[in-house]
Amino acid sequence: MSLPTGSTPVLRREVLRLYRAILKEAKRIPDRDRSMWIQAKTRHDFRKNMHEKEPDNITLHLQLGEVHLESIRVQADHLQQFYFPDPEEQERRTRGPPEAIL
């Protein structure tokens, strides 16, 4: 699926774009184990299919990858709401404890 030598430059760009987008979205998932699993699975699947030369098969993999990308986006959005239901609470957690009043 990734970077087949017989494919058109457009397919190569699309494969790279999809690969990067999936890895980027996986990093948005607040559950570290799930995020790492998605990243590892993505790398494995792309490496497994990197020698695919048939444009129709590559296109099919791209379509499937787009569905997976959308699923990862939905998971990231829902899990962020679950882990951080209140935006102000999320901001307080990232700032750390309040300063001591003297």
C-alpha positions in Angstrom: 0.0 0.0 0.0 2.8 2.5 0.7 5.0 3.7 -2.1 4.7 1.1 -4.8 7.3 1.7 -7.6 4.9 1.1 -10.4 2.2 3.5 -9.3 1.5 7.0 -10.4 2.9 9.9 -8.4 -0.6 10.8 -7.5 -1.2 7.5 -5.8 2.2 7.8 -4.0 1.3 11.2 -2.6 -2.1 9.9 -1.5 -0.6 7.0 0.3 1.9 9.2 2.1 -0.8 11.7 3.0 -3.1 9.0 4.4 -0.2 7.4 6.4 0.7 10.7 8.0 -2.9 11.7 8.7 -3.6 8.4 10.4 -0.5 8.7 12.6 -1.3 12.3 13.4 -4.9 11.4 14.4 -3.7 8.5 16.5 -1.7 10.9 18.6 -4.9 12.8 19.5 -6.3 9.8 21.3 -5.8 10.4 25.1 -5.6 6.7 25.9 -1.9 6.0 25.4 -2.2 2.2 24.9 -4.9 2.7 22.2 -2.9 5.4 20.5 0.3 3.3 20.5 -1.6 0.3 19.2 -3.1 2.3 16.3 0.3 3.7 15.4 1.9 0.2 15.4 -0.9 -1.4 13.5 -0.7 1.4 10.9 3.0 1.0 10.4 2.6 -2.8 10.2 -0.1 -2.6 7.6 1.6 0.0 5.4 4.9 -2.0 5.5 3.0 -5.3 4.7 1.5 -3.7 1.6 4.4 -1.6 0.5 5.2 -3.8 -2.5 1.7 -3.7 -4.0 2.0 -2.7 -7.6 -1.6 -3.0 -8.9 -3.2 0.4 -9.0 -6.7 -1.0 -8.4 -5.5 -2.7 -5.2 -3.8 0.4 -4.0 -6.9 2.4 -4.6 -8.9 -0.1 -2.6 -6.5 0.1 0.3 -6.6 3.9 0.1 -10.4 3.8 0.4 -10.3 1.4 3.3 -7.6 3.6 4.9 -9.9 6.7 4.6 -12.6 4.8 6.4 -10.2 3.9 9.2 -9.0 7.5 9.4 -12.5 8.7 9.9 -13.1 6.1 12.6 -9.9 7.2 14.4 -11.0 10.8 14.2 -14.4 9.9 15.8 -12.7 7.9 18.5 -10.3 10.7 19.3 -13.1 13.2 19.6 -15.2 11.0 21.8 -12.4 9.9 24.0 -11.2 13.5 24.5 -14.8 14.4 25.6 -14.7 11.4 28.0 -11.3 12.1 29.4 -11.8 15.9 29.5 -15.5 16.6 29.7 -15.0 20.3 30.8 -12.7 22.5 28.7 -11.9 24.6 31.7 -10.9 21.4 33.6 -8.7 20.4 30.8 -7.0 23.8 30.9 -6.5 23.5 34.7 -4.9 20.1 34.3 -2.5 21.3 31.7 -1.5 24.3 33.8 -0.7 22.3 36.9 -1.5 23.2 40.5 -2.3 26.8 41.4 0.4 28.9 42.9 0.5 29.2 46.7 -1.0 32.5 47.9 1.5 34.4 50.1 
